[in-house]
Amino acid sequence: MTQKPRRLFTDEQKAEAVRIVNQSGKPVSQVAKEMGLTESALRNWVKQAQIDRQPDPQGQLTLPLLRKAQTL
């Protein structure tokens, strides 16, 4: 069985999908289906966006800090 090639999304595409979830009032599952995304990917994007909006010094890393840590 062959796997589908992994799709790559820009930060802008992810932000737009998150915006739709936050502003539409639709469930993540419905928005993911409408946009042709996996539900888990969209849930992860929404979760990361929440972390990025309210960084907690004792909590999870914001996306910019996570990227910086990956380059070290």
N, C-alpha and C positions, 0 to 999 in steps of 0.2 A: 504494500500500500504506500503510495507516495503522498507526501505532505504538500499542502498548498504553500506557495512562497509567502513568507511573512510580510504583511503590509506595513508600510511606514507612514506615520502621520506627522505633520508639522505641529508645532506648538499652537499655531493659529487654528488649525483644524480641531485640535483637542479642546481649545478654549471655546470655540463655537459650539461644539457638542455639549460641553458643560453648561454653557449659557442657555442653550435650548432646554436642558433638563431643569435648570434652576428657574427659568422664567415661564415655562409652559405649564408646569404643574402636572405634566405627564410622568408616569413611572419610568424609571431608567430602562426597564425591559422594553417598553413601547418605543421610546426614542431610539434605542439601540437597533431595534428591528427596522424602524423607518429609515435609519441612516445606513443600514447594512454593516453594523458593527457588532462585535460580540458584547454581550451584556457585561461580562467580567471586565473587559477593557474599559468600557464606559464607566462602570462603577469605580474602577481604580482611578480614572481621570477625575471624577467628581470628588473622590476622597482626597486625592492629592491637592486639588484646587482648594478644598476646605482647609487643609493644613497650611497651604501657602498664604491664605488670607489671614489666618490667625496663628502665627508661629508661637509655639510654646517652648521656652528655653529648655524645659525638662522633657519635652515630648519628641515627636517625630521630626525628621529633618525636612525643611522646605526644599523645593525642587532646586533652587540655586545652590543651596548648601550641599545637597546630595550630589549634584554634578561636580562640585568642587572636590568633594571627598573622593569621588571616583577617579579624579585625575591625579590624586596624590600617590 
